[in-house]
Amino acid sequence: MEDGIVLTMRGICKNFPGVRALQNVDFTLRKGEIHALMGENGAGKSTLIKVLTGVYDKDAGEIHVDGIDGAVTIRSPQDAQDKGISTVYQEITLCPNLSVAENMYIGRQKGMRVQWKEMEKKTGKLLESLSIPARPKQQLGSCSLAVQQMVAIARAVDAECKVLILDEPTSSLDDKEVEMLFSLMRDLRSRGVGIIFVTHFLEQVYAVSDRITVLRNGELVGEYEVQNLPQVELVSKMMGKELEGLSDLDKAASANASSGEAYYEAEGLSSSEAKPFDFRIAKGEVNGFTGLLGSGRSESVRAIFAADRVTGGKVTVDGKVKNITKPIQAMKAGIGYLPEDRKRDGIIADLSVRENIILALQVMKGFFHPLNRKETEEFADEYIKALEIKTANQDTPIKSLSGGNQQKVILARWLLTHPNYLILDEPTRGIDVGTKTEIQRLVLKLAEEGMSVTFISSEIEEMLRTCSRLIVMRDRKIVGELKGKELTQSNVMYTIAGGGKENAC
Amino acid sequence: MPANKKKSSSGFMQKNSQLLIPLVAILILIIFNLIRDPSFFSIGMVTNNDGYPVLQGNLISIFNGASELVILAMGMTLVTAASGGQDISVGALAAIAGSALVKVLKSTEVITPWTVALGILACCAVAMLFGAFNGTIVSVFRIQPMIATLILFTCGRSIAYWINGGATPTVSSPIITAIGSFIPGCPVPTPILIVIFMGIVLGVLFKTTTLGLYVQTVGINQGAAKLNGINPVAVKLLTFVILGVCCAMAGTIGMSRLSLINHETLLLNVEMDAILAVAIGGNNLGGGKFNLVGSIMGAYAIQALTITLYAMKVPSTDVKAYKAIVIILLVVLGSPVVKEAFRKLKNQISAGRFLKEKGAA
């Protein structure tokens, strides 16, 4: 093996029934580098990672790992770990009901005896050195998702790995936590660990990576050094076409609408999760809630849809006072809600794409008025075409679609109810660049047709691009509102940080 | 339209894979019996005691004997799908329902068709009430179904005992005899007709309401169901009430077969067979997607197995042991591990064939 290279994969192929997930893919990881693995959903990133970690058997190809002679066969994730390849997945794969220390050492101690004291001491030291705000004895489930993620990384780091794989590690972290993670990654790089970084966030790739490997449709597009690959070029390589100007979105119509007649208005609305707040949205307006993760932006829109228990407030919809304490009442008032957590709150995993699309409309029609088969097939066909949902057919279970296509199905579900007011909470999370732009365009098109849309996203650029009015939240309170010329990134940051007087977190 | 045809055929294939285990079970039983005794499935007409021609044969015994189980398995499937757990009180509830029916019949001097109709309505109402009780504990108080129904499982037969003051009263009425055996002039045993009736009722229910979609949605993802305007509490409650009706019908048949109510032995341990029928039918006992036809086939497979064993002159005390062996085989065959192994084998064979053809070419 060449000097300074910790991992090479050559000619990797992997087929699933009907899909060629990987075709002849090469990948090289050097000592002490952060190597971003990029590609749209379904490009084969996850499959490549799973081949490398022994979750899938490869159909063809060779893997070489530094320090081991000859091609290695990785049989299981445990085997991969023994060979120095550790992984932190997008979904946290630890046990929330065990303590932090137990999670650090589960499945790693030798023999039957457990040395609790030592385990806790070591964990404490490690958490401190990585400045992770958790105690060894704390139950993992009581930590925030971000902290759980960091514990998972700490666990991987502690396993003395040569290769560390981070699969979408930042998707549930806020900016400060991302920065913490990055400094941790740089620290590990200087210690000679090779890091494979899988993410959808382009800015993050450029902030931390040394090298980029791009995949498309299961094939290798190429390996590039970061400084030689401008961001626009990366995007076009991922998509396989020149990117249409993202900034060309025309939101003039929406901007004019914000002062118009209100469709939805709430006074002192509160729920079990959200403190009382006032809110209004005009017909055809696109506005958004922004703020750090946990600032209460999701909780506020959940209160509007009555997704949590509503505890008070006066709601007016289209000029009439409405009592909205259950989701069905919100739906009947013309409100649709695409939830933040697609897996937990959105998809009905085992049901077909068709059933997932018609669900909300069916519920609105009522228990005794089932749609007939033909109607449901027509609706499903219409929206699969309109939103370009990639699925084998209508009967495919939604769980076997990629994340972006699942999101489109949920979007189709709400569009089918023809709402007057649509709430989209993180509709573009974990979705590839192309689909992101499609969804943004769709939002603006809907607004032009008179629909009111509330949009939430962790990416401020995206919010600025789509919304004509931003409501800024901090610590579960609305702390400001920005519109028109005030809508700049620095203004949003400034408002989130509280006029510079306080720290951002 | 060719496009539609393709769609429906692929849908059938999907269903097929779930129905594979009950189909295989029934097929094996049929082949086994045909080899053992070619006349096993012969159906004959005989004249019964009342002088009417009726159907007779092992096949009829299987269909007739499985009636209560089939009805209960249908209800159990819905409860399982919606709540991800099983109701173990169905036998006890059937005993309560049967006792309630007897109580009504005994309260009049002459048993007319009207009193029987009233009695069955009353027994349905009682069973629905107890079903709602189970359903409330499961859906409102979020107790695991098996624990929640343990209450009625424990005390149900005592309640049945109280209803008729501790006796095991007999009901002598030609109408009740007709429900338990044959309606004069009709050669098909009445319990089979009741099963068909219940099947049609449920079929109509699925056709005219969104029950199927709601039950599966709630069973797969309760949180998401709620956010789509479905009331999970009501859906779960409804499945338990429907199971209550199924218990009432099973209790009515069971009581009518003997023309007496024995609260201790009526449909004893039937809950386990009902759960088993759901499992053999390829349904996930953790809830979610369900297939009613699978459960029904599962119930018939269980009964066919029992009748086969009896026909082989296996002593009734040993039947359960033999049943257990077959069930172990079925469950293991249907397990994901074995299915995956089969899939791999199939792939290898087809790959081998492909290579061979290539070589030949």
Interface residues (C-beta under 8 A of the other chain):
Chain A: F305 A307 K326 P327 I328 M331 Y337 P339 R344 D345 G346 I347 I348 A349 D350 L351 E355 L359 A360 Q362 V363 M364 G366 F367 F368 H369 P370 E377 N393 Q394 D395 R413
Chain B: K7 S10 G11 Q14 K207 T208 T209 T210 L211 L213 Y214 Q216 T217 I220 N221 G223 A224 A225 K226 L227 N228 G229 I230 N231 G288 K289
